[in-house]
Amino acid sequence: MGSVVVDCGDPEALARFWVAVTGYRMDEPEAEQGAVRWVMLRAPAGQPNLAFQKVPEPKQGKNRVHVDLYTADEQAEAARIEALRATRISVSEDPDDVFIVLADPEGNEFCVCRQS
């Protein structure tokens, strides 16, 4: 797999948020006519990269694709990410499938899942 690409209004700002979330390495942003249009985050070997591309329209509705982040303590990890400006959307009530749904600063949903 290569990359998961996220459409967004401000690729550089959103990429910086995701660097803080994931620890991925950010490539130099690609600009066109002085405006950043594309930013790639490089993942550790064997994991998909994340990329952010500028689009003119805002996000509307629910994501059709989302990222799952796995952790031993989903509550602590969600709190850490919320401190980075994520918004809590919901919490699973299924004890066999524990996860918290968050949204990044542009409203793209992702899950923080308990690693089993």
N, C-alpha and C positions, 0 to 999 in steps of 0.2 A: 504494500500500500504506500502511496506517496504522501498526500496531504488531505486534510479536511479544510475546506475553504469557507470562510464566513463572510457574507456580504455585510457591509457596515458603512456608516457615514464618516467615521474618523479612524482609518486603519491604524495609524501610529498610536493613538491613545488607547485603542482597544487592544492592540498588540502588547503594549506596556502592562496593561491590566493582566493579560494572560501570561506574560513572563513572570509576574509576581505570583500568579496562581500555580503555574507548572514548573517554573525554573528552567524552561526551554531557553535556548540562545536565539536572540533576535538578529536577523540579517539587516544590513543597511536598507532602509525603506526605499522603494522605487518611486520616483516622482515624475510627473508629467506636467509641464508648464508651471512648475513651482509647487504643485499640490501633490501630496503623497497619495498614490493610487493603489499601492500593494506593499504588504509587509509579510515576510515569511519568518516563522518561528521554527527553529530546528530542534527536533526531538532527539533524545538518546537513541542509539542504534536499536532497530527493531520496533520502534513506535512511530506512528504517523506524525508528520509535521502538522502544524497549524498555520494557516495563511489567512490574511484579512485583505479584502479588496473593497475599494470604494465604489459605492453605488449611489445614485441620486435619491432613491426613494427610501423612506424609513421602513423598519420591520413592521409587518402586519400579520397578526394571527400567530398561531402556534408553530414552532419549528417542526419541520419534517424530519430533520436529522439533528442529533444532539450528542454532546460529549458526556461520557461517564467517567468520573474520577473516583478511583478506589482508595480506601483508607481504612485503617483499623478503628478510628474514632471519627465517625461522620459528623457528630455534633461539634467537636473541637475544630475539625477542618472547615466545616460550614461557617462557623463563627470567625475563623481566620480570614476566609474569603469574603465574608460580609464586611469585615473591617477594611477590605480593599475596595469597597463600593458595590459589591454584589447585593442583590435583593432576594430575600427568601420568598419563594412562591408557594411551596407546600412541603409537607412531610408525609412519607408513606406511613400508613397505619398497619401494614402487613408485617408481623414479626419475622416472617421468613424471607422478606424482601425489603430490607431496610435501606432507605435512601432519602435525601433531601433535594428538592428541586430549587435551584437558584437561577437568577438571571444576571447576566453581565451588565455593565453600564449602558449598553445599547438595547437591552431587553432580550438577548438571545439566551434561551433556557439551557441549562446543563444540570447534571445530577452528581451529587456527592454520595457515593454508595459505600456501605459497610463491606469491607473485603471479607469474604468467607473462606 
